[in-house]
């Protein structure tokens, strides 16, 4: 009768358990292949996305350059227009300043009212006309001085003056009575001292 070696089954059992442990500890070949494939797809997607983003960035840079060129062109045109406006305003101020002393340069309406054309026009121009009107306060012509006061009243209420002076305008008025002229001149000069830095 043969003796059974008890250690032989134990060795087989130990070997079997070891193989199972190894298989459980490491993924199978199919799992490794699947993981590798998935990683390759992710990297490829990222590479494509990166190229798309780079293309978008280049397109944006190109659009920005075009926009910048257009903006520069608009700024140049704006500068030219502003310069032309300034030149035109200067010419208009000069023209109407010369007309202030002319009593015939008026129109009438409703048969009772006189429209002092030069003073009204200077008042509509607003800011550009004020420095010239301030200088003309020293005129020796009483009629002209009266219209200067009137023009200053109107011009100092123009929108392009309200920007910095608000509702603080020159409280002079059209008055051919020369007795009021010194007081009106002081009012005009006081206002000018407050705001001359804006001109």
Secondary structure, 3 states (H helix, E strand, C coil): CCCCCHHHHHHHHHHHHHHHHHHHHCCCHHHHHHHHHHHHHHHHHHHHHHHHHHHHHHHHHHHHHHHHHHHHHHHHHHHHHHHHHHHHHHHHHHHHHHHCCCCCCCEEECCCEEECHHHHHHHHHCHHHHHHHHHHHHCCCHHHHHHHHHHHHHHCCCHHHHHHHCCCCCCCCCCCCHHHHHHHHHHHHHHHHHHHHHC
